[in-house]
């Protein structure tokens, strides 16, 4: 009996304080890929379903698969990758519109709209347009709330930063560098970085699948600290050193401020550093210990108030994200009766057979 492959669940995009932010270019390297299928098609045409179906069939054949989850609906899939044979399938539609960089070489477009009944859809044209606009307007409000939350978050960071002894943070950073990175040899190559999100704001709240990409590491170091205590900069320094030594680094970002780092994983060292509190029981570096009690005491009430407002704004954003589910489902209801499922199933089977054939040629 064939042993099943493993699943790694990742997030290539997220709803952030500056709108939808995409790291889709890092889902799979277009230069190194053997083949990438770019699914194009309207909502409800079956892009996520097809990817899930193919992914699980590949897992049943003993290969590991990456499932890249949607930021809007965590149950939906935006891409799958089969690392062992360098094959990917990507939803190439808005908001993460992406096209083959090397058409016919590593990338091919699969137009799923050819399985739509256009005549049937024309009968519900106005309803589709209205529902699509409603969904877009909900997201406009979501991004306003997240932008407002970010402004309050800046105040929280400022208070903690003002109260921090960053000399001590630098000492903690040096200890980690000396304990984990200075003791390893340099490799005769430049390390490659892969950027994704460590968590995302979704209609089901803030979610992550860290157990599938951090939990699998042999050694995990938890970086504890309130916002503004220097966690992201610490991780940035560690990732830079590892990359310069020739090690590939997976860099996982925060959803509110997408340039900030939440976790880093160095697969070749079986090592991860993370701020994710799921790993509080691992070896911990506590940056909160270096907050000056006298300084932060001056802003105790302000900090409490800002955190209260921040959480309220974030909760409001989650309420509106929840509303997108009904709006999106409404759009899909108009498409579902107007899809030629026999053609879709045939297209899916053809792709699966192609992938299996590529595996044989490996």
Buried (B, 14 or more C-beta within 10 A) or exposed (E): EEEEBEBBBBBBBBBBBBBBBBBBBBBBBBEEBBBBBBBBBBBBBBBBBBBBBBBBBBBEBEBBBBBBBBBBBBEBBBBBBBEBBBBBBBBBBEBBEBEBEEEEEBBBBBEBEBBBEEEEBEEBEEEBEEBBEBBEEBBEBBBBBBBBBBEBBBBBBBBBBBBBBBEBBBEBBEEBBEEBBEEBEEEEEEBBBBBBBBBBBBBBEEBBBBEBBBBBBEEBBBBBBBBBBBBBBBBBBBBBBBBEBBBBBBBBBBBBBBEBBBBBBBBEBEBBBBBBEBBEEBEEBEBEEBBEEEBBEEBEEEBEEBBEBBEEBBEBBBEBBBBBBEBBBBBBBBBBEBBEEEEBBEBBEEBBEBBBEBBEEE
